[in-house]
Amino acid sequence: METTGPKGGGLADDRHLLGRTSTAERVADILRTRIAEGYFPPGERLSEEAIGKALGVSRNTLREAFRLLTHERLLVHELNRGVFVRVLAVQDVDDIYRTRHLVERAVVQGLGEPPYPLEGLAAAVEVGEDSAGDRDWRGVSTANIHFHRELVALAGSPRTDELMRSVLAELRLAFHVVADLRALHQPYLVRNREILDALRRGEPTEAERLLADYLDDSRARLVEAYALAVPGGARDGASGPGA
C-alpha cells in the first residue's frame, strides 16, 4: 500500500504527532484525520505493515487504533480479509443527519444571551468562500465541516465536541465517493453566512430555523448524490461500493 498522500505528504510525515509516547489514541487521531481528508478512501484496505512502518508503531498499538476507529464506524474488519475504510449505506447517511438535527439544533436552541463567541464560525465561513473563489471544492467541503464543528463548540461541551467529531468524520466517508463536490457544497456557503449573521444579530431562533432547513436540504441532496455514486447502496459495514 502506498504511504504517500495525493498531495505528496507521506504518512511518515505524521510521526512527529505521536510525541515521545506512542499511544493507540494518538495513532487513531492521525488515521481519523487522514480518513476524513480522503487520504484513505472508502473501501481501501489498510495495511498494518505499511502504516506501522510509516508511523513507527508496534502492530499491537496499531491494532488497538483500528479497534477504536471500528467502534467509531470509520473502519470495518472483515474476517480473513483485513481492515477496510467503511463504505456507508444510504441508511447510514440518513441516520447521520438525524443525529445532526438532534445535536446541532439543540446547541443553537440552548444558547444563552448574546453576544456569542463567533470567531471560529466566522473564520470557517471566510475559508469556505476563499476556497470557492479558488475553485477548491474539497477545501469548501472541509470549511463546511469546520463550520458545523465550530457551531457545536458554542455549547462549550467536550463530550458534544467529541460526538460531533466522530459523526462529521463519518459523514465525510459519503463525501469522498460523490463526484461533483461543487454541486454538493457550494450552495451552502451562502447559508453558512446567513446562520452566522443571525447569531451576530443575537437571533438564535432564526439561526435554528435556518439550520433546520439547511440540514433537511443537505440530507436530501447528499442522499440523492450518494445513491447514484453507490448504486443500490452498500450493505451496512461493507468494505466496497456495491459489495
Salt bridges, closest charged atoms under 4 A:
ASP14 OD2 - ARG34 NE 2.70
ASP29 OD1 - ARG32 NH1 2.65
ASP29 OD1 - ARG165 NH1 3.68
GLU48 OE1 - ARG59 NE 3.09
GLU48 OE2 - ARG63 NE 2.99
GLU64 OE2 - ARG67 NH2 2.74
GLU72 OE2 - ARG32 NH2 2.73
GLU78 OE1 - ARG81 NH1 2.61
ASP92 OD1 - ARG73 NH2 3.20
ASP92 OD2 - ARG86 NH2 3.03
ASP94 OD1 - ARG219 NH1 2.87
ASP95 OD1 - ARG98 NH2 3.21
GLU104 OE2 - ARG100 NE 2.69
GLU104 OE1 - HIS148 ND1 2.63
GLU129 OE2 - ARG193 NE 2.74
GLU170 OE2 - ARG73 NE 3.44
GLU170 OE2 - ARG86 NH1 3.17
ASP197 OD1 - ARG200 NH1 3.86
GLU203 OE1 - ARG201 NH2 3.16
GLU206 OE2 - ARG209 NH2 2.66
GLU208 OE2 - ARG105 NE 2.47
ASP213 OD2 - ARG209 NH1 3.36
ASP216 OD1 - HIS101 NE2 2.92
ASP217 OD2 - ARG191 NH1 2.84
ASP236 OD1 - ARG73 NH2 3.35
ASP236 OD1 - ARG86 NH2 2.52
